[in-house]
Amino acid sequence: MPTRPYKGVGYGVVAYQIMQEIYERCSKEGMSPDEIAAEIDGAYPWKNRGKSHRYRRWLDARREFFEQHGLPGLRPRQKLKQAAQQLNKDE
């Protein structure tokens, strides 16, 4: 399983591929959605998380993957318009 981009494929695509492989393996083993989500979260392949480019791409891929597969562990998205309105109320 490659952990580096190749031939124009970015870190987000590599992250998604990793998640897909884990999901398929865990599904075959009969794991619950919570267990699958934990396995995926534990599989981050690069050293640093924080504010790194790789980690941001991992989180982008994670959100898309979890939404597509109905996995738990996502915070609901807040619409930008709603967030702006909330900021105006707080001021």
C-alpha positions in Angstrom: 0.0 0.0 0.0 1.8 3.2 -1.1 1.9 6.1 1.3 3.4 8.6 -1.1 1.9 10.3 -4.1 2.8 8.9 -7.5 2.2 9.9 -11.1 0.2 13.0 -10.3 -1.8 11.3 -7.5 -2.0 13.4 -4.4 -2.0 12.6 -0.7 -5.8 12.7 -0.5 -6.1 10.0 -3.1 -3.5 7.9 -1.3 -5.4 8.4 2.0 -8.6 7.4 0.3 -7.0 4.2 -1.1 -5.7 3.3 2.4 -9.2 3.8 3.9 -10.8 1.7 1.2 -8.4 -1.2 1.8 -9.0 -1.1 5.5 -12.8 -0.8 5.0 -12.9 -3.9 2.8 -10.7 -5.9 5.1 -12.7 -5.0 8.2 -16.1 -5.6 6.5 -15.0 -9.1 5.5 -14.0 -9.7 9.1 -17.5 -8.6 10.2 -16.5 -5.6 12.2 -19.0 -3.0 13.3 -19.0 0.6 11.8 -17.5 1.9 15.1 -14.7 -0.6 14.9 -14.1 0.1 11.2 -13.9 3.9 11.9 -11.4 3.2 14.7 -9.3 1.1 12.4 -9.2 3.8 9.8 -8.4 6.5 12.3 -5.5 4.4 13.6 -4.1 3.9 10.2 -2.8 7.4 9.5 0.4 6.6 7.7 2.5 9.7 8.0 4.4 10.9 11.1 3.1 14.4 11.8 -0.5 15.4 12.0 -1.0 18.9 13.3 -1.3 21.4 10.5 0.6 19.5 7.9 -0.5 19.3 4.3 -0.7 15.5 4.5 -2.9 15.6 7.5 -5.3 18.1 6.0 -5.6 15.8 2.9 -6.2 12.8 5.2 -9.0 14.7 6.9 -10.6 15.7 3.6 -10.5 12.1 2.4 -11.8 10.9 5.8 -14.8 13.1 5.7 -15.7 12.1 2.1 -15.1 8.4 2.9 -17.0 8.4 6.1 -20.0 10.2 4.5 -20.0 7.8 1.6 -19.9 4.7 3.8 -22.1 5.9 6.6 -19.4 5.6 9.2 -19.7 7.3 12.6 -17.4 9.9 14.0 -18.1 13.0 11.9 -19.1 16.3 13.3 -22.0 17.7 11.4 -21.0 20.3 8.8 -22.0 23.8 9.5 -22.9 25.9 6.5 -20.7 28.9 6.0 -23.8 31.2 6.0 -24.9 29.9 9.3 -21.4 30.3 10.8 -21.3 33.9 9.6 -24.7 34.6 11.1 -23.6 33.1 14.4 -20.5 35.3 14.5 -22.7 38.3 13.9 -25.0 37.3 16.8 -22.0 36.8 19.1 -20.7 40.3 18.5 
